[in-house]
Amino acid sequence: MVEPKRENNEVRYNEEFLQMLLMEQEIDAFREHFLALHPYDQAQFYEKVGPDIRQTIYIYLSPEEMALIFEVIDLEDDEYEQFLNEMDPAYGAAMLSHMYTDDAVDVLNELDNDQRESLMEMMDSETVEEINELLGYAEYTAGAIMTTEYVTILENSTVRSAMAVLRNEAPNAETIYYIFVVNDQRQLVGVMSLRDLIIADEDTLIHDIMSERVVAVKVGDDQEDVAQIMRDYNFLAIPVIDDNNELQGIITVDDIIDVIDEEASDDYSKLAGISDADDIDAGPLKAAMTRLPWLIILLFLGMITANLMGQFEATLEKVALLAVFIPLISGTSGNSGTQALAVAIRGIATGEINEQSKFKLLMKECLTGLFTGLACGVTVVAIIFFWKHQITIGLLVGAAICCSILVATIAGSFIPLLMDKLGIDPAVASGPFITTLNDVTSILIYLGLATTFINQIM
Amino acid sequence: MVEPKRENNEVRYNEEFLQMLLMEQEIDAFREHFLALHPYDQAQFYEKVGPDIRQTIYIYLSPEEMALIFEVIDLEDDEYEQFLNEMDPAYGAAMLSHMYTDDAVDVLNELDNDQRESLMEMMDSETVEEINELLGYAEYTAGAIMTTEYVTILENSTVRSAMAVLRNEAPNAETIYYIFVVNDQRQLVGVMSLRDLIIADEDTLIHDIMSERVVAVKVGDDQEDVAQIMRDYNFLAIPVIDDNNELQGIITVDDIIDVIDEEASDDYSKLAGISDADDIDAGPLKAAMTRLPWLIILLFLGMITANLMGQFEATLEKVALLAVFIPLISGTSGNSGTQALAVAIRGIATGEINEQSKFKLLMKECLTGLFTGLACGVTVVAIIFFWKHQITIGLLVGAAICCSILVATIAGSFIPLLMDKLGIDPAVASGPFITTLNDVTSILIYLGLATTFINQIM
């Protein structure tokens, strides 16, 4: 019965068989086979079939069963709205009530205001209150990704009573593998793992075996910082507290994996100047629309470069050979600028670069730029000399490459640091932007040098 | 006692106090304060102090206590060798024996052959056998990252006896939150969570309550595929089996987070043409050495561009104004190529793009390239007309931009797909490489068009 590794597009379930059961209205057989699947596989099937078949699924599955699917489903933003619209509003509201609050909030966040409000009107007031609380936290904070379903134990309980609480809460809690210990004021005072609990003597007081060194995060903390801590400490869950040290929720490792994935993909996309929505499923027109803003902005920047180069038309007219090396120089400076940029952005994202070490990074990049500039400059002089037997042009191109690599490397690290200082996401200083900027400076350096030494070249 | 969020560089422990205790040889006080810390914080302190102070730590801590530190420590590759060299070999061997096998293997993999062998000679034969088995799996496979410390239960046990096994194994197993159920031949037949176990009736047979739909991976599976499955299914651990369905190990979520981080950082680095070793702590000379190979290769490619452009020197001599638009055209085609490249690489990495959908992606990118090319082309014609009042040059530049965006977009998606097909990591087709390649084609298109229509332009 062990199933082999899932190949791409290989499904773990018999799609046609399930569809047939639905169409022939074999409710019992469908429920038996479908509910035996892992919710992720259920979600794959549910997402893939058309709206007509989904209508039958809404009849055959309870809102509670559908809630399990929506806890793991990974839809495009606009599909949440569409799928919720397909459901009877009372069914949708019941499903959302059965979901873990953090997952329900993720779904509700994708709906428009009217749809969200009309669904929430049909939920019970306690759930609505919890949801509203989570909806109130700013996006990308610990508060926005935490869940409110967790197990708390009072510090003066015994292991036996703690186990009883645990057995009772297990079906509803998102994780029972960490138990959070609170005092009478709901302040977090300790933590213990289920592992420690099951090997402890039943009459021991929780207070005597819990760990008092709890690592907790605040509701307003950035989700990226939370991910870093959970990664460093190998936590399966981390408690979230407010300024009064009161426990507000927990963040589980599955949500953190999504955060890590998102943030990495985000930095990657920005380095290339693309949008996350631009994937294989996006139509070509939609993909073009997401890419064009960058391309058009860069076209205007490029026109500024062209305009600046126009100032040197007289020089270019005198020695047309000069134009031949322009792509080489601007390309090399663009590449070294992108390298410096990527190192700086990665360093900022991982928290390696902070206030104290910013200056150190800049100093390092100045020297790195100097070394790489000199090495590339010398290489170019040698290539042009041995290949073209040109020494003056070679020296000019080499000097221009050396200077523009130095400038590009410094700019590539300085600009993201400056943006970070100003509170702008440094990843916005994407690759294409830095590259175009470095085009301008490198060409100015090159043609400026050429114009100064025009008599030697001719 | 709840500690606040860790700011960058803010430490959770009093470094000077611990150092003082070590220097004043207050062994009991040091052990009391140090061992109360989370192993990650212990590791931070251990890594930060100098080799002299570490010598005292080796005296004050048992190999078992040191093992906990080395399970979470995140050192540079060469530091493992250095730190193990500092230890007495018997102490080092004892420490490695106390570590989870997968973590011990990670450390041993960083040592040179002699050091590894001399350490392994001092370990007991059972541990050595387990380690050798894991060392035998190819890097980046499930086998290489799995651990052999997990809990198995026979399918005909009762819940009561399973709980007893669990209590017994809890101190040694890497996770006890999933229990893997095997038959007499050690073949994996089911799985259950500790959550299900603690709410079950004590006399129930495991076979009756376990889930038979186990998602397992093979020892030879790629670690990226494993990460994808664990992310999709929200697993805390996944079993690893061989071709006979026999359980060989498990992979826990903390190791998977490291894989996700590594792979994302790897793709990012390759897009920018940098190395992972190139961070803020690398000296400028080391950083320059990691960046130079790319820059030099690209210099040679750039020289080819320059050489090809040389063929058009006569055209450039006649109309020097043509040179002014070269950076604009090559820059725009480079940018659109990088966008297409990033979409393709991300799609391949996430498994969204597979054999069947490759053709679909290419078709999509052809149309996307056409749309963006036309839009940018028209924009450029308009800019040059309204700004420079040039219509012929404008049409020429617009046509060149349109063609080169189309070509660059197709190349940006075709090349990584081709590399993937050939079994080469498509991320190697990094941004700088594609950009330089697109430089060549875009300039050929531009100057080719210009030479053809030279009479109209002049």
Chai-1 contact restraints between the chains, C-beta under 6 A:
chainA,res_idxA,chainB,res_idxB,connection_type,confidence,min_distance_angstrom,max_distance_angstrom,comment,restraint_id
A,M1,B,E212,contact,1.0,0.0,6.0,A-B,restraint_1
A,V2,B,L188,contact,1.0,0.0,6.0,A-B,restraint_2
A,V2,B,V214,contact,1.0,0.0,6.0,A-B,restraint_3
A,V2,B,A216,contact,1.0,0.0,6.0,A-B,restraint_4
A,V2,B,N245,contact,1.0,0.0,6.0,A-B,restraint_5
A,K5,B,V217,contact,1.0,0.0,6.0,A-B,restraint_6
A,K5,B,K218,contact,1.0,0.0,6.0,A-B,restraint_7
A,K5,B,D221,contact,1.0,0.0,6.0,A-B,restraint_8
A,N8,B,G351,contact,1.0,0.0,6.0,A-B,restraint_9
A,N8,B,N354,contact,1.0,0.0,6.0,A-B,restraint_10
A,N9,B,N354,contact,1.0,0.0,6.0,A-B,restraint_11
A,Y40,B,D232,contact,1.0,0.0,6.0,A-B,restraint_12
A,Y40,B,Y233,contact,1.0,0.0,6.0,A-B,restraint_13
A,R167,B,I198,contact,1.0,0.0,6.0,A-B,restraint_14
A,R167,B,I199,contact,1.0,0.0,6.0,A-B,restraint_15
A,A170,B,R195,contact,1.0,0.0,6.0,A-B,restraint_16
A,A170,B,I199,contact,1.0,0.0,6.0,A-B,restraint_17
A,I176,B,R195,contact,1.0,0.0,6.0,A-B,restraint_18
A,Y177,B,Y177,contact,1.0,0.0,6.0,A-B,restraint_19
A,L188,B,V2,contact,1.0,0.0,6.0,A-B,restraint_20
A,R195,B,A170,contact,1.0,0.0,6.0,A-B,restraint_21
A,R195,B,I176,contact,1.0,0.0,6.0,A-B,restraint_22
A,I198,B,R167,contact,1.0,0.0,6.0,A-B,restraint_23
A,I199,B,R167,contact,1.0,0.0,6.0,A-B,restraint_24
A,I199,B,A170,contact,1.0,0.0,6.0,A-B,restraint_25
A,E212,B,M1,contact,1.0,0.0,6.0,A-B,restraint_26
A,V214,B,V2,contact,1.0,0.0,6.0,A-B,restraint_27
A,A216,B,V2,contact,1.0,0.0,6.0,A-B,restraint_28
A,V217,B,K5,contact,1.0,0.0,6.0,A-B,restraint_29
A,K218,B,K5,contact,1.0,0.0,6.0,A-B,restraint_30
A,D221,B,K5,contact,1.0,0.0,6.0,A-B,restraint_31
A,R231,B,I257,contact,1.0,0.0,6.0,A-B,restraint_32
A,D232,B,Y40,contact,1.0,0.0,6.0,A-B,restraint_33
A,Y233,B,Y40,contact,1.0,0.0,6.0,A-B,restraint_34
A,N234,B,D254,contact,1.0,0.0,6.0,A-B,restraint_35
A,N245,B,V2,contact,1.0,0.0,6.0,A-B,restraint_36
A,V253,B,V253,contact,1.0,0.0,6.0,A-B,restraint_37
A,D254,B,N234,contact,1.0,0.0,6.0,A-B,restraint_38
A,I257,B,R231,contact,1.0,0.0,6.0,A-B,restraint_39
A,I260,B,I260,contact,1.0,0.0,6.0,A-B,restraint_40
A,A264,B,A264,contact,1.0,0.0,6.0,A-B,restraint_41
A,Y268,B,Y268,contact,1.0,0.0,6.0,A-B,restraint_42
A,L271,B,L271,contact,1.0,0.0,6.0,A-B,restraint_43
A,A272,B,T338,contact,1.0,0.0,6.0,A-B,restraint_44
A,A272,B,Q339,contact,1.0,0.0,6.0,A-B,restraint_45
A,A272,B,A342,contact,1.0,0.0,6.0,A-B,restraint_46
A,G273,B,Q339,contact,1.0,0.0,6.0,A-B,restraint_47
A,I274,B,Q339,contact,1.0,0.0,6.0,A-B,restraint_48
A,I274,B,A342,contact,1.0,0.0,6.0,A-B,restraint_49
A,I274,B,V343,contact,1.0,0.0,6.0,A-B,restraint_50
A,D278,B,V343,contact,1.0,0.0,6.0,A-B,restraint_51
A,I280,B,G347,contact,1.0,0.0,6.0,A-B,restraint_52
A,I280,B,E352,contact,1.0,0.0,6.0,A-B,restraint_53
A,I280,B,I353,contact,1.0,0.0,6.0,A-B,restraint_54
A,I280,B,S357,contact,1.0,0.0,6.0,A-B,restraint_55
A,I280,B,L361,contact,1.0,0.0,6.0,A-B,restraint_56
A,P284,B,K364,contact,1.0,0.0,6.0,A-B,restraint_57
A,P284,B,L367,contact,1.0,0.0,6.0,A-B,restraint_58
A,P284,B,T368,contact,1.0,0.0,6.0,A-B,restraint_59
A,A287,B,T368,contact,1.0,0.0,6.0,A-B,restraint_60
A,A288,B,T368,contact,1.0,0.0,6.0,A-B,restraint_61
A,A288,B,F371,contact,1.0,0.0,6.0,A-B,restraint_62
A,A288,B,T372,contact,1.0,0.0,6.0,A-B,restraint_63
A,R291,B,Q339,contact,1.0,0.0,6.0,A-B,restraint_64
A,R291,B,T372,contact,1.0,0.0,6.0,A-B,restraint_65
A,L292,B,T372,contact,1.0,0.0,6.0,A-B,restraint_66
A,L292,B,A375,contact,1.0,0.0,6.0,A-B,restraint_67
A,L295,B,C376,contact,1.0,0.0,6.0,A-B,restraint_68
A,I296,B,T379,contact,1.0,0.0,6.0,A-B,restraint_69
A,L298,B,N335,contact,1.0,0.0,6.0,A-B,restraint_70
A,L299,B,C376,contact,1.0,0.0,6.0,A-B,restraint_71
A,L299,B,T379,contact,1.0,0.0,6.0,A-B,restraint_72
A,G302,B,L328,contact,1.0,0.0,6.0,A-B,restraint_73
A,G302,B,G331,contact,1.0,0.0,6.0,A-B,restraint_74
A,M303,B,I383,contact,1.0,0.0,6.0,A-B,restraint_75
A,T305,B,P327,contact,1.0,0.0,6.0,A-B,restraint_76
A,A306,B,V324,contact,1.0,0.0,6.0,A-B,restraint_77
A,A306,B,F325,contact,1.0,0.0,6.0,A-B,restraint_78
A,A306,B,L328,contact,1.0,0.0,6.0,A-B,restraint_79
A,M309,B,V324,contact,1.0,0.0,6.0,A-B,restraint_80
A,G310,B,V324,contact,1.0,0.0,6.0,A-B,restraint_81
A,E313,B,A320,contact,1.0,0.0,6.0,A-B,restraint_82
A,L316,B,A320,contact,1.0,0.0,6.0,A-B,restraint_83
A,L316,B,A323,contact,1.0,0.0,6.0,A-B,restraint_84
A,E317,B,A320,contact,1.0,0.0,6.0,A-B,restraint_85
A,A320,B,E313,contact,1.0,0.0,6.0,A-B,restraint_86
A,A320,B,L316,contact,1.0,0.0,6.0,A-B,restraint_87
A,A320,B,E317,contact,1.0,0.0,6.0,A-B,restraint_88
A,A323,B,L316,contact,1.0,0.0,6.0,A-B,restraint_89
A,A323,B,A323,contact,1.0,0.0,6.0,A-B,restraint_90
A,V324,B,A306,contact,1.0,0.0,6.0,A-B,restraint_91
A,V324,B,M309,contact,1.0,0.0,6.0,A-B,restraint_92
A,V324,B,G310,contact,1.0,0.0,6.0,A-B,restraint_93
A,F325,B,A306,contact,1.0,0.0,6.0,A-B,restraint_94
A,I326,B,I326,contact,1.0,0.0,6.0,A-B,restraint_95
A,P327,B,T305,contact,1.0,0.0,6.0,A-B,restraint_96
A,P327,B,S330,contact,1.0,0.0,6.0,A-B,restraint_97
A,P327,B,D439,contact,1.0,0.0,6.0,A-B,restraint_98
A,L328,B,G302,contact,1.0,0.0,6.0,A-B,restraint_99
A,L328,B,A306,contact,1.0,0.0,6.0,A-B,restraint_100
A,S330,B,P327,contact,1.0,0.0,6.0,A-B,restraint_101
A,G331,B,G302,contact,1.0,0.0,6.0,A-B,restraint_102
A,G331,B,T436,contact,1.0,0.0,6.0,A-B,restraint_103
A,G331,B,D439,contact,1.0,0.0,6.0,A-B,restraint_104
A,N335,B,L298,contact,1.0,0.0,6.0,A-B,restraint_105
A,N335,B,P432,contact,1.0,0.0,6.0,A-B,restraint_106
A,T338,B,A272,contact,1.0,0.0,6.0,A-B,restraint_107
A,Q339,B,A272,contact,1.0,0.0,6.0,A-B,restraint_108
A,Q339,B,G273,contact,1.0,0.0,6.0,A-B,restraint_109
A,Q339,B,I274,contact,1.0,0.0,6.0,A-B,restraint_110
A,Q339,B,R291,contact,1.0,0.0,6.0,A-B,restraint_111
A,A342,B,A272,contact,1.0,0.0,6.0,A-B,restraint_112
A,A342,B,I274,contact,1.0,0.0,6.0,A-B,restraint_113
A,V343,B,I274,contact,1.0,0.0,6.0,A-B,restraint_114
A,V343,B,D278,contact,1.0,0.0,6.0,A-B,restraint_115
A,G347,B,I280,contact,1.0,0.0,6.0,A-B,restraint_116
A,G351,B,N8,contact,1.0,0.0,6.0,A-B,restraint_117
A,E352,B,I280,contact,1.0,0.0,6.0,A-B,restraint_118
A,I353,B,I280,contact,1.0,0.0,6.0,A-B,restraint_119
A,N354,B,N8,contact,1.0,0.0,6.0,A-B,restraint_120
A,N354,B,N9,contact,1.0,0.0,6.0,A-B,restraint_121
A,S357,B,I280,contact,1.0,0.0,6.0,A-B,restraint_122
A,L361,B,I280,contact,1.0,0.0,6.0,A-B,restraint_123
A,K364,B,P284,contact,1.0,0.0,6.0,A-B,restraint_124
A,L367,B,P284,contact,1.0,0.0,6.0,A-B,restraint_125
A,T368,B,P284,contact,1.0,0.0,6.0,A-B,restraint_126
A,T368,B,A287,contact,1.0,0.0,6.0,A-B,restraint_127
A,T368,B,A288,contact,1.0,0.0,6.0,A-B,restraint_128
A,F371,B,A288,contact,1.0,0.0,6.0,A-B,restraint_129
A,T372,B,A288,contact,1.0,0.0,6.0,A-B,restraint_130
A,T372,B,R291,contact,1.0,0.0,6.0,A-B,restraint_131
A,T372,B,L292,contact,1.0,0.0,6.0,A-B,restraint_132
A,A375,B,L292,contact,1.0,0.0,6.0,A-B,restraint_133
A,C376,B,L295,contact,1.0,0.0,6.0,A-B,restraint_134
A,C376,B,L299,contact,1.0,0.0,6.0,A-B,restraint_135
A,T379,B,L299,contact,1.0,0.0,6.0,A-B,restraint_136
A,I383,B,M303,contact,1.0,0.0,6.0,A-B,restraint_137
A,P432,B,N335,contact,1.0,0.0,6.0,A-B,restraint_138
A,T436,B,G331,contact,1.0,0.0,6.0,A-B,restraint_139
A,D439,B,P327,contact,1.0,0.0,6.0,A-B,restraint_140
A,D439,B,G331,contact,1.0,0.0,6.0,A-B,restraint_141
